[in-house]
Amino acid sequence: MTKSIGKLAAMAAAVCLIATVALPAYAATGPTAVVKQAKPSSAQTLVSYASAGSETPIVRDGYAVTIAPKKPTVAANHYTPASLSITPPAQVYSGAAVLAYAAQFVGKVPYGMGNSPTTSFSCDGFTQYVFAAFGIALPRGADHQARLGVQISKADAVAGDLVWWPGQHVGIYDGAGGMYNSPTWGRYVEHVGSLWGSPVFIRLR
């Protein structure tokens, strides 16, 4: 009987030993143990947009956070189509008349996908709208508009001709090295005093 009890005790001790060895490492420290993950060896970069300022790296707990300037947007309450007053164009078509009409939209109509001052102007929507006032029907698309005219040299270009960057952009030449155009998101119709790159000049009439 004593031998049987001794064998049972030995077996119980062996079972406890096996169970202890089989437990996961974190269980040995008790129920309050917390397993912490190691921090990344190299800083990870996160980008957020701030309301102002230039890009500024900030390092917190191994993470580099870059505060970048907010993407420019057109304030919804800044553009009020109802208050936009446009003078009808001159009855006689001329470069000067085209520029005078185009100038009325400067700083008033935002860039967008539209072709009307009541909504927005894309670059081709702007040229389409302006020339339509003089009886010239242009299609949408900068390249499509350029195909309706004749290519001329910069030396021959005058006010009212198109300035065209193939596959990219179109505007109205001012005859003095600049143009009227609807530039890009976050901006309004504008007049710029100089041109970039190598644009092509197009005569519509």
C-alpha positions as YAML, in Angstrom:
chain: A
units: angstrom
residues:
- id: 1
  name: MET
  ca: [0.00, 0.00, 0.00]
- id: 2
  name: THR
  ca: [2.83, 2.37, 0.89]
- id: 3
  name: LYS
  ca: [4.56, 1.52, -2.36]
- id: 4
  name: SER
  ca: [1.40, 2.32, -4.35]
- id: 5
  name: ILE
  ca: [1.04, 5.70, -2.66]
- id: 6
  name: GLY
  ca: [4.68, 6.45, -3.39]
- id: 7
  name: LYS
  ca: [4.23, 5.56, -7.06]
- id: 8
  name: LEU
  ca: [1.13, 7.79, -7.33]
- id: 9
  name: ALA
  ca: [3.00, 10.70, -5.72]
- id: 10
  name: ALA
  ca: [5.90, 10.25, -8.12]
- id: 11
  name: MET
  ca: [3.54, 10.17, -11.11]
- id: 12
  name: ALA
  ca: [1.74, 13.33, -9.93]
- id: 13
  name: ALA
  ca: [5.05, 15.14, -9.54]
- id: 14
  name: ALA
  ca: [6.07, 14.08, -13.05]
- id: 15
  name: VAL
  ca: [2.77, 15.33, -14.51]
- id: 16
  name: CYS
  ca: [3.19, 18.72, -12.79]
- id: 17
  name: LEU
  ca: [6.74, 19.01, -14.11]
- id: 18
  name: ILE
  ca: [5.61, 18.27, -17.67]
- id: 19
  name: ALA
  ca: [2.73, 20.77, -17.43]
- id: 20
  name: THR
  ca: [5.09, 23.45, -16.14]
- id: 21
  name: VAL
  ca: [7.54, 22.91, -19.01]
- id: 22
  name: ALA
  ca: [4.70, 23.00, -21.56]
- id: 23
  name: LEU
  ca: [3.40, 26.39, -20.39]
- id: 24
  name: PRO
  ca: [4.21, 29.41, -22.64]
- id: 25
  name: ALA
  ca: [7.00, 31.61, -21.37]
- id: 26
  name: TYR
  ca: [4.77, 34.60, -20.57]
- id: 27
  name: ALA
  ca: [2.48, 32.46, -18.35]
- id: 28
  name: ALA
  ca: [5.29, 31.76, -15.92]
- id: 29
  name: THR
  ca: [5.30, 35.35, -14.70]
- id: 30
  name: GLY
  ca: [1.69, 35.25, -13.55]
- id: 31
  name: PRO
  ca: [-1.55, 36.86, -14.76]
- id: 32
  name: THR
  ca: [-0.24, 40.45, -14.57]
- id: 33
  name: ALA
  ca: [2.56, 39.94, -17.08]
- id: 34
  name: VAL
  ca: [2.47, 42.17, -20.19]
- id: 35
  name: VAL
  ca: [4.28, 41.32, -23.38]
- id: 36
  name: LYS
  ca: [5.74, 44.46, -25.00]
- id: 37
  name: GLN
  ca: [6.53, 44.55, -28.69]
- id: 38
  name: ALA
  ca: [9.90, 45.95, -29.59]
- id: 39
  name: LYS
  ca: [10.01, 49.41, -31.13]
- id: 40
  name: PRO
  ca: [10.96, 49.56, -34.81]
- id: 41
  name: SER
  ca: [14.67, 49.69, -35.39]
- id: 42
  name: SER
  ca: [14.36, 52.58, -37.82]
- id: 43
  name: ALA
  ca: [11.99, 55.53, -37.69]
- id: 44
  name: GLN
  ca: [8.86, 55.26, -39.81]
- id: 45
  name: THR
  ca: [7.65, 58.37, -41.61]
- id: 46
  name: LEU
  ca: [4.04, 59.49, -41.35]
- id: 47
  name: VAL
  ca: [2.68, 62.50, -43.24]
- id: 48
  name: SER
  ca: [-0.18, 64.71, -42.12]
- id: 49
  name: TYR
  ca: [-1.36, 68.07, -43.41]
- id: 50
  name: ALA
  ca: [-1.20, 71.22, -41.33]
- id: 51
  name: SER
  ca: [-2.99, 74.45, -41.98]
- id: 52
  name: ALA
  ca: [0.18, 76.38, -42.58]
- id: 53
  name: GLY
  ca: [3.96, 76.21, -42.50]
- id: 54
  name: SER
  ca: [6.57, 74.16, -44.29]
- id: 55
  name: GLU
  ca: [7.35, 70.49, -43.83]
- id: 56
  name: THR
  ca: [8.66, 69.90, -40.28]
- id: 57
  name: PRO
  ca: [9.86, 66.48, -39.08]
- id: 58
  name: ILE
  ca: [8.87, 65.62, -35.49]
- id: 59
  name: VAL
  ca: [10.18, 62.44, -33.84]
- id: 60
  name: ARG
  ca: [8.07, 60.74, -31.20]
- id: 61
  name: ASP
  ca: [8.79, 57.27, -29.78]
- id: 62
  name: GLY
  ca: [10.77, 56.18, -32.78]
- id: 63
  name: TYR
  ca: [8.29, 57.53, -35.35]
- id: 64
  name: ALA
  ca: [9.11, 60.57, -37.49]
- id: 65
  name: VAL
  ca: [5.96, 62.58, -38.18]
- id: 66
  name: THR
  ca: [6.20, 65.09, -41.02]
- id: 67
  name: ILE
  ca: [3.80, 68.06, -40.91]
- id: 68
  name: ALA
  ca: [3.27, 69.17, -44.52]
- id: 69
  name: PRO
  ca: [1.46, 72.27, -45.80]
- id: 70
  name: LYS
  ca: [-2.22, 71.76, -46.47]
- id: 71
  name: LYS
  ca: [-3.18, 71.28, -50.12]
- id: 72
  name: PRO
  ca: [-4.57, 74.58, -51.37]
- id: 73
  name: THR
  ca: [-8.31, 74.61, -51.88]
- id: 74
  name: VAL
  ca: [-10.86, 77.13, -53.01]
- id: 75
  name: ALA
  ca: [-12.95, 78.31, -50.07]
- id: 76
  name: ALA
  ca: [-16.60, 77.47, -50.70]
- id: 77
  name: ASN
  ca: [-17.79, 80.83, -49.42]
- id: 78
  name: HIS
  ca: [-15.33, 82.84, -51.53]
- id: 79
  name: TYR
  ca: [-16.95, 82.16, -54.88]
- id: 80
  name: THR
  ca: [-20.45, 83.52, -55.31]
- id: 81
  name: PRO
  ca: [-21.67, 83.15, -58.92]
- id: 82
  name: ALA
  ca: [-24.76, 85.26, -58.23]
- id: 83
  name: SER
  ca: [-22.60, 88.31, -57.56]
- id: 84
  name: LEU
  ca: [-20.48, 87.84, -60.70]
- id: 85
  name: SER
  ca: [-21.12, 90.75, -63.04]
- id: 86
  name: ILE
  ca: [-19.96, 90.23, -66.62]
- id: 87
  name: THR
  ca: [-20.10, 92.84, -69.35]
- id: 88
  name: PRO
  ca: [-21.11, 91.37, -72.74]
- id: 89
  name: PRO
  ca: [-18.24, 91.24, -75.25]
- id: 90
  name: ALA
  ca: [-17.74, 93.76, -78.03]
- id: 91
  name: GLN
  ca: [-19.79, 93.08, -81.15]
- id: 92
  name: VAL
  ca: [-16.73, 93.11, -83.38]
- id: 93
  name: TYR
  ca: [-14.27, 90.25, -83.02]
- id: 94
  name: SER
  ca: [-10.69, 91.31, -82.36]
- id: 95
  name: GLY
  ca: [-7.77, 90.26, -80.18]
- id: 96
  name: ALA
  ca: [-8.28, 93.27, -77.94]
- id: 97
  name: ALA
  ca: [-11.97, 92.43, -77.52]
- id: 98
  name: VAL
  ca: [-11.16, 88.81, -76.62]
- id: 99
  name: LEU
  ca: [-8.67, 89.93, -73.96]
- id: 100
  name: ALA
  ca: [-11.05, 92.48, -72.51]
- id: 101
  name: TYR
  ca: [-13.76, 89.86, -72.17]
- id: 102
  name: ALA
  ca: [-11.38, 87.22, -70.74]
- id: 103
  name: ALA
  ca: [-10.02, 89.70, -68.19]
- id: 104
  name: GLN
  ca: [-13.41, 89.97, -66.50]
- id: 105
  name: PHE
  ca: [-13.08, 86.44, -65.10]
- id: 106
  name: VAL
  ca: [-9.64, 86.93, -63.55]
- id: 107
  name: GLY
  ca: [-9.68, 86.23, -59.83]
- id: 108
  name: LYS
  ca: [-13.43, 85.53, -59.91]
- id: 109
  name: VAL
  ca: [-14.01, 82.05, -61.34]
- id: 110
  name: PRO
  ca: [-12.20, 79.05, -59.82]
- id: 111
  name: TYR
  ca: [-10.51, 76.24, -61.69]
- id: 112
  name: GLY
  ca: [-12.65, 73.12, -62.02]
- id: 113
  name: MET
  ca: [-14.04, 70.80, -64.64]
- id: 114
  name: GLY
  ca: [-16.69, 73.22, -65.89]
- id: 115
  name: ASN
  ca: [-17.06, 75.60, -68.83]
- id: 116
  name: SER
  ca: [-19.24, 78.27, -67.24]
- id: 117
  name: PRO
  ca: [-18.59, 81.14, -64.81]
- id: 118
  name: THR
  ca: [-21.53, 79.91, -62.73]
- id: 119
  name: THR
  ca: [-19.61, 76.72, -61.88]
- id: 120
  name: SER
  ca: [-15.91, 76.66, -62.77]
- id: 121
  name: PHE
  ca: [-13.47, 76.75, -65.68]
- id: 122
  name: SER
  ca: [-11.05, 74.09, -66.77]
- id: 123
  name: CYS
  ca: [-8.35, 75.46, -69.06]
- id: 124
  name: ASP
  ca: [-10.24, 74.38, -72.18]
- id: 125
  name: GLY
  ca: [-13.60, 75.27, -70.64]
- id: 126
  name: PHE
  ca: [-12.37, 78.83, -70.20]
- id: 127
  name: THR
  ca: [-11.19, 79.23, -73.81]
- id: 128
  name: GLN
  ca: [-14.37, 77.56, -75.07]
- id: 129
  name: TYR
  ca: [-16.58, 79.98, -73.12]
- id: 130
  name: VAL
  ca: [-14.66, 83.12, -74.08]
- id: 131
  name: PHE
  ca: [-14.53, 82.38, -77.80]
- id: 132
  name: ALA
  ca: [-18.16, 81.24, -77.87]
- id: 133
  name: ALA
  ca: [-19.11, 84.85, -77.01]
- id: 134
  name: PHE
  ca: [-17.61, 85.83, -80.37]
- id: 135
  name: GLY
  ca: [-19.33, 83.11, -82.36]
- id: 136
  name: ILE
  ca: [-16.37, 80.72, -82.40]
- id: 137
  name: ALA
  ca: [-17.42, 77.21, -81.34]
- id: 138
  name: LEU
  ca: [-14.58, 75.28, -79.78]
- id: 139
  name: PRO
  ca: [-14.83, 71.67, -78.55]
- id: 140
  name: ARG
  ca: [-13.67, 70.58, -75.12]
- id: 141
  name: GLY
  ca: [-10.09, 69.43, -74.82]
- id: 142
  name: ALA
  ca: [-6.96, 71.52, -75.37]
- id: 143
  name: ASP
  ca: [-5.71, 69.29, -78.19]
- id: 144
  name: HIS
  ca: [-9.09, 69.30, -79.95]
- id: 145
  name: GLN
  ca: [-9.22, 73.09, -79.83]
- id: 146
  name: ALA
  ca: [-5.70, 73.41, -81.27]
- id: 147
  name: ARG
  ca: [-6.61, 71.19, -84.23]
- id: 148
  name: LEU
  ca: [-9.22, 73.72, -85.35]
- id: 149
  name: GLY
  ca: [-6.61, 76.41, -85.95]
- id: 150
  name: VAL
  ca: [-3.34, 76.90, -87.78]
- id: 151
  name: GLN
  ca: [0.02, 76.74, -86.07]
- id: 152
  name: ILE
  ca: [1.98, 79.98, -86.25]
- id: 153
  name: SER
  ca: [5.35, 81.15, -84.94]
- id: 154
  name: LYS
  ca: [5.75, 83.06, -81.70]
- id: 155
  name: ALA
  ca: [6.91, 86.06, -83.73]
- id: 156
  name: ASP
  ca: [3.61, 86.05, -85.64]
- id: 157
  name: ALA
  ca: [1.39, 85.48, -82.60]
- id: 158
  name: VAL
  ca: [-0.92, 88.31, -81.57]
- id: 159
  name: ALA
  ca: [-3.47, 88.95, -78.84]
- id: 160
  name: GLY
  ca: [-6.35, 86.51, -79.05]
- id: 161
  name: ASP
  ca: [-4.37, 83.55, -80.42]
- id: 162
  name: LEU
  ca: [-4.29, 80.30, -78.46]
- id: 163
  name: VAL
  ca: [-1.23, 79.26, -76.46]
- id: 164
  name: TRP
  ca: [-1.10, 75.47, -76.38]
- id: 165
  name: TRP
  ca: [0.99, 72.88, -74.56]
- id: 166
  name: PRO
  ca: [0.18, 69.61, -76.39]
- id: 167
  name: GLY
  ca: [-1.62, 67.14, -74.16]
- id: 168
  name: GLN
  ca: [-1.46, 69.51, -71.19]
- id: 169
  name: HIS
  ca: [-2.85, 73.03, -71.28]
- id: 170
  name: VAL
  ca: [-4.32, 75.88, -73.31]
- id: 171
  name: GLY
  ca: [-4.72, 79.61, -72.76]
- id: 172
  name: ILE
  ca: [-5.33, 82.89, -74.61]
- id: 173
  name: TYR
  ca: [-2.20, 84.76, -75.70]
- id: 174
  name: ASP
  ca: [-2.08, 88.40, -74.60]
- id: 175
  name: GLY
  ca: [0.21, 89.53, -77.40]
- id: 176
  name: ALA
  ca: [2.94, 90.58, -74.97]
- id: 177
  name: GLY
  ca: [4.50, 87.32, -73.84]
- id: 178
  name: GLY
  ca: [1.80, 86.27, -71.35]
- id: 179
  name: MET
  ca: [-1.69, 84.80, -71.36]
- id: 180
  name: TYR
  ca: [-5.10, 84.55, -69.74]
- id: 181
  name: ASN
  ca: [-5.89, 81.05, -68.50]
- id: 182
  name: SER
  ca: [-7.57, 78.89, -65.89]
- id: 183
  name: PRO
  ca: [-4.49, 77.30, -64.35]
- id: 184
  name: THR
  ca: [-5.02, 74.47, -61.87]
- id: 185
  name: TRP
  ca: [-6.85, 73.27, -58.74]
- id: 186
  name: GLY
  ca: [-7.01, 75.74, -55.89]
- id: 187
  name: ARG
  ca: [-6.57, 78.78, -58.14]
- id: 188
  name: TYR
  ca: [-8.73, 81.14, -60.17]
- id: 189
  name: VAL
  ca: [-8.66, 82.39, -63.74]
- id: 190
  name: GLU
  ca: [-5.56, 84.52, -63.99]
- id: 191
  name: HIS
  ca: [-3.34, 86.59, -66.23]
- id: 192
  name: VAL
  ca: [0.35, 85.68, -66.24]
- id: 193
  name: GLY
  ca: [3.04, 87.87, -67.72]
- id: 194
  name: SER
  ca: [5.31, 85.09, -69.00]
- id: 195
  name: LEU
  ca: [5.05, 81.61, -70.51]
- id: 196
  name: TRP
  ca: [6.94, 78.48, -69.59]
- id: 197
  name: GLY
  ca: [8.52, 75.74, -71.66]
- id: 198
  name: SER
  ca: [7.91, 75.63, -75.40]
- id: 199
  name: PRO
  ca: [4.23, 76.33, -76.12]
- id: 200
  name: VAL
  ca: [2.68, 76.21, -79.57]
- id: 201
  name: PHE
  ca: [0.79, 79.25, -80.91]
- id: 202
  name: ILE
  ca: [-2.49, 78.64, -82.73]
- id: 203
  name: ARG
  ca: [-4.44, 81.07, -84.91]
- id: 204
  name: LEU
  ca: [-8.18, 80.35, -84.89]
- id: 205
  name: ARG
  ca: [-9.18, 82.94, -87.51]
...
